[in-house]
């Protein structure tokens, strides 16, 4: 009976640890996302950096590394590699659409303000 109580305590500690890790990862995601957005705006307008595709590639690489840390390092979600292999065409299609979206978002920063861009993004599902 005491062993069951110890297992319950371990489960509660693990759940609490997972929640803290998740909150930390979410806060880091928000901070890095805002930093990336403001950095893109500064690069593309103030510094006249004319290689938005390079910025997109760096941003997507950073997203991949962050997701890998969350899944494999912090264990925030189970790694489902078998499902990934079965669904690779869908993942590839999503990656292409996401790349186009990111590219158009970065391109729009050359023509509109950050505030307007945020309003537009907030109205999208």
C-alpha positions, 0 to 999 in steps of 0.5 A: 500500500505504501508503494502505491502512495510512492508511485502516486507521489512520483506521478504528481511530481512528474506531472508538475515537472511536465507543466513547469517545463511546458510553461517554460517552453511556451514562454521561451517560444513567445519570447523567441518568436517576438524577437525573431519577428522584430529582428526580421523587421530590423533586418529587412527595413532598417539594415536593408538586408535583401535576402529574406529567404536566408532569414526564413531558413534560419528561422525554420532551423531555429524552430526545428532545433527548438522542437527537437529540444522540447520533444527529445530533451525536455520530453514535453511530447512523445516522439512518434517517429513511426507516425511521421514516416507513415504521414510524410507526404502530409508533413511535406505538404504542411512544410511547403505551405508553412514555408510559403506563409513565412516567406510572404509574411517576411515579404510583407514586412517590407511594405507594412508596419509590424502593428498592421502585420500583427492585426492581420495575423490575429484575424486569421484562424 
